[in-house]
Amino acid sequence: MTYVVTEKCVDCKYTDCVEVCPVDAFHEAPDRLYINPETCIDCNACVDECPVEAIYADMDVPDELQEWTDLNATAESFPVIVGSKDALKGPNCSDPDAA
């Protein structure tokens, strides 16, 4: 099992989840984060930290968001992010006041 970042992260890019990841599984795309399924150790630490509830266990990803499992599999195409930074809170952020 691994965890998957889904569409609610797009244009928000809160990094609370990154701070608690013990294995640096998060990668930073320009407008979102991804979890590298090869690095993730299934610890669940990131789920409760995400203020927009964008992270699911891979077996719990809703049907309408299944494409995000494949998108997260491309995480290695982006740089690893290891610390928190200011959220993007772009114009399409699902909840710019979440954190």
Residue pairs with C-beta under 8 A, 6 or more apart in sequence:
1 42
1 57
1 58
1 59
2 35
2 37
2 40
2 42
2 57
2 58
2 72
3 25
3 35
3 40
3 42
3 44
3 46
3 47
3 55
3 56
3 57
3 58
4 35
4 55
4 56
4 57
4 58
4 61
4 65
4 68
4 69
4 72
5 17
5 32
5 33
5 34
5 35
5 54
5 55
5 68
5 72
6 54
6 55
6 56
6 61
6 65
6 68
7 54
7 65
7 68
7 94
8 52
8 53
8 54
8 94
8 95
9 32
9 33
9 50
9 52
9 54
9 55
10 31
10 32
10 92
10 93
10 94
11 31
11 32
11 88
11 89
11 90
11 91
11 92
11 93
11 94
12 32
12 52
12 54
12 87
12 88
12 89
12 90
12 93
12 94
12 95
12 96
12 98
13 28
13 31
13 32
13 33
13 87
13 88
13 89
13 90
14 50
14 51
14 52
14 87
14 98
14 99
15 26
15 33
15 81
15 83
15 84
15 85
15 87
16 49
16 50
16 51
16 84
16 99
17 26
17 33
17 45
17 46
17 47
17 49
17 50
17 55
18 26
18 33
18 46
18 81
18 82
18 83
18 84
19 49
19 83
19 84
20 45
20 46
20 49
21 43
21 45
21 46
22 41
22 43
22 45
23 39
23 40
23 41
23 43
24 39
24 80
24 82
25 35
25 36
25 39
25 40
25 41
25 75
26 33
26 34
26 35
26 36
26 46
26 75
26 80
26 81
26 82
27 33
27 34
27 35
27 36
27 75
27 76
27 77
27 78
27 79
27 80
27 81
28 78
28 79
28 80
28 81
29 78
31 88
31 90
33 81
34 71
34 72
34 74
34 75
34 78
35 46
35 55
35 72
35 75
36 72
36 75
36 76
36 80
37 58
37 72
37 73
37 75
38 76
39 75
42 57
44 57
46 55
47 55
47 56
47 57
51 95
51 98
51 99
52 93
52 94
52 95
52 98
54 94
56 62
56 65
58 69
61 68
61 69
87 93
87 96
87 99
89 96
